[in-house]
Amino acid sequence: MGTCGSRGCYIYEQDCYTHVPTYPVYCVDDTGAGNCFLAGFATGLYNNLSVKESVQFGNKCARISIQFLGIPPKEYFTMYKF
């Protein structure tokens, strides 16, 4: 996997590169966005999501994190259930 920030990332799976885009969102503070992405990605894999689904979940986590200065409200953390 290669991450490209706001341009999404590329995954290599089954001898094929796939671009997984992210979606635009208003950025307040991008500190920790990469950490949030990787945490979401690892959580997806742990919960038996495919690599692509895990990347998409990581993107969602990063998108949430950059919309706030500091920690997002707890409601954003309880909306995803496995």
N, C-alpha and C positions, 0 to 999 in steps of 0.2 A: 504494500500500500504506500502510496505517495500522496501527501496532503498538499494542497495548493491554496490554503486560506479561503478567501471568499469565492474562489473559483471551484471549490469542491475538492475531490480527490480522485485518484486512479487506483483501482484494485487489479491485481493480477490473479486470475483464478481459472483453472482448467485451460492453460495455455492461451489465455485471452486477456487483454487489457480492457477494462471497462471504466468509463468516466461516470462518476456519481456526483451530480451537481448539488450545490446547496442553493438556497433561495434567499433573495435579498431581504434584509431586515435593517431597521435603523440601529446603528451601532452607537452606544453610549460609551462603552469601555471594553476593549477587546482583551484586557489582561486575563489570562487564564483560559481563553477560548480553546486553545489546543489541548490543555489538560482536561477540560470538560468533554471535548470530542473523544479523546482516548478513553476516558472513564465510561462514556456512553457506549463506545465501540466494544470495550471489554465486557460491559454489562450485557450487551446484546449477545455476544458470543457465549457468555456464561449461561444465558437463558435460552440457548439453542436456536437463536436466530441465524439465518444465513449470513455470510460475510457482507453481502450487499445490504441486507436489512440492518445489520449491526452498524454499518457505515451511516446509513440513513438515520438511525437512532442517535449515533454520535453527533451528526449534523444538527439534529433537533436540540440536543443538550447544549451544544456550542451556541446555537442561535438564541436560546434562552439566556445564556450567561452574558452575552454581549449587549443585551438590551437594558441592562441595569448597571449602576455604579455600586459595586459591592455585591452582596448576596441577594439573588432574586427572592421574591416572596415565596413562602412555603407552598402555596397553591400550585406553583409551577412544578414542584417536585412530586406531588401526589397524583398528577393527572395520567401518569403512565403506570400501568399494572402489567405484570407478567404472570 
